[in-house]
Amino acid sequence: MSIELFEKIIEELRDSQPFIDLYLQGEPLLHPKIVEIVKIVKANGLLPRITTNTTLLKPAKAKALIEAGLDKIEFSMSGASKRTYDSIYKGAKYEKTLNNMLDFLELNGEAGFPVHTRSVFVEEKKTVKEKEKYLECFTRLPLDDVYISPLINMFGWNEELDISSFKKRPMKDWPICKSPWRQLGINADGTTRACVFDYDSRYVIGNAREDDTLNLWNNERMAEFRKALIDRRYKDVEEQGLPLCTECSQLWPTSPLADTTQLPDNFQKEVDAFFKKEQYGFMATKYLDPGVKKEKLHYIKQHRDEWLEIVLADVV
Ligand code: SF4
C-alpha cells in the first residue's frame, strides 16, 4: 500500500479509534516503509499491531519498530523442532527465525517492554505432537502470551479440518458470524472487503482510494452483507462457485481452542471484558507481570544457546 493511501485511511479513521492491524494475509515486514507506517499510526493516537512470520525481523528492524511505537507483535511460527518448522515454512530456517524473535525480545526488554508480545502456534496434524514442547520452551521466554491457535479452513481449502457435520443442521439454525461487525479488510490497492478472512476478496464493498473509509464501514454493500448474515441468507453474499461463509470454519466451534466469530449472546459482557482488557482488540490477550518478564529475560540472556538446542531438536 502506498504511504499516501495509508495516510488517507488513518486520517479518516482517527476519531473512531480502531485498532490497526498492519496485515491481512500478507507478511507486513515485506513492506519497505513498515517503520514509517507504524509511526503514522502512532502519531494519530491509534495502536499499531503486527503479525509476522519473523523471518525478516532482523535486530535493526526490530529496534526501529520498537522505537516507532509498535503496540503489539505476534510471532507466528508453528512447530517446535527444526524438522517440522522447516517443512512447513518452505525456505525459512528455524534457527534464524528463533534468533530474530529472541533478539526482538531482548531489545524489547532493554526498552522496558513497551511492545506486547505473543507467539502463535497453529495446532494441526503436523505440529500437534510438538505442542507440549512448544508450551514448555516458549513459556520460558519474556513473552506476554504463548498461544495455541486452532486450524482454520476457509472455502474448503484445508481438508484436515472437516466442517461437514456442522453444516448438516438447517441453515436457519446456523450461528451468525460477528466478523463484519468487528473488522474491515483493506487490501494494498485499497479494495475493501466485508470480511477479513475473505482471502481472495470474494465480497468487495468498495475501494478506500475512492471512498471515505468510514462510509465503507456503513455503506450499502456492507449493510447488505450484515443483513444477509442476520437472516442466515449466507448464499446471497456468495457468487456461484465461490463459497464464503458456507465453507468457513470460523463459524463453528471446531475445537475447544476456537475463538469462534459468532455473535455473542451477551453484548454487554463482551464490551465490559474489552474495557477491562480481558479482551484486547479482537483476541483475548494475556499480560505477563513485568517482574516475571525481567526474570525470563535474564534467563534467556544466560541460556540462549542451550534453549535453542532444545527447541531445534526433534521430538521423539
Ligand atoms: S463466516 Fe467466515 S467468511 Fe463469513 S463473515 Fe464470518 S469469518 Fe467471514
Residues whose N, C-alpha, C, O or C-beta is under 5 A from the ligand:
A	BS01	SF4	C177 S179 C195 F197 L244 C245 C248 Q250 L251
